[in-house]
Amino acid sequence: MGTLRELCGELEQVHVRGMNCRSLRLELAMGLVAALAMVPAAAMAQQIATQTAMTVDTSSQGGRTQATAAVAVVGADGQPATGAVVIDDGNRQVAEVALNGHGQATSVLGLLGGKHALRAVYTGDSAHLGSASITSNLTTPTSSTPNFAITLAAVAPSTLPLTISAGTSGTIAVTITPEDNAALTAPMFVTLSCAGLPSLSSCAFTPESIEILSTTPVSCPTGSPASSCPPVSSMLIQTQGPGTSQTGPFSRPGHKNAPIAWAILLPGMLALGGLAWGARRRTWLSRLALLAFVGLVTMLGTTACSPLYYYYNHGPNPTPATPPGTYNVTVTAQSSNGVTAITNSTTMVLTVN
């Protein structure tokens, strides 16, 4: 404050044109407001520290090791955290899963033979700081039969969890790393699929089936070309945005179909009644009723009950968009030699805005 007063005194002594103590205070205040406006709201809020814990249980599934990782994230205030948890195996991400309302998540992992260092990393959110669990070290037996592992990496957007808007798409690189493939006597084909997507969305793999040979690389040194790395498939997740579609009157949301239903059912009922009544009396009445029924159906088909008529008078029906939310998407890779099937899967988090 003293510095500001001294500066004001100097301005008055030198008689700086257009500048006095009042204008100086105004300039400083405006500069402070502009600086605060540039600070993100999340940075101004006090984020809560968190603690992440993970337990890992392993079991043998057909001679292969399956690990179940149970994760819990609690804030320093004792309340469960929200967001996503990434499970790393050393420097490799093997799964990603969203926390439920209790701040918990479970992921099932298929582990190749060898040493593993599993750790759960909470990525944080607008109200919570990130944290990591203690590393769980374990060694799994190496299988004598060929196997493979599946890992995911974001391409576009370039970070996980994958966050996209309804009507847009996201791309994930799916890597299949073989194990003991040198023992293969014939190619092993791995088919990819996904589950857990929201409604009005889909996934597609390019290629959908990956071929593993006895010479397929099992690692990818930094800077290596694609031919020297394990095979990769591109997974495209496509969502649907709000729009319009041309559908008939019976599928129009909120449309009252009762008058149309009666327009079809009532003539039919009257015609059947007329035919039954006329059959007992005279043949010409039966023929007349049938002719009247055909004429009525023709008239209805060219007017209000016609889909083309409905479209011209009411326009296309609106279609819904992919519902917003956070979803756990499971990516599964499966191979079979005709006798036994090998299935490995991993999870990722998809957020639709």
Summary of the structure (lengths in Angstrom):
residues: 353
radius of gyration: 33.7
end to end distance: 47.9
largest distance: 123.1
contacts: 1012
relative contact order: 0.13
helix: 27%
strand: 41%
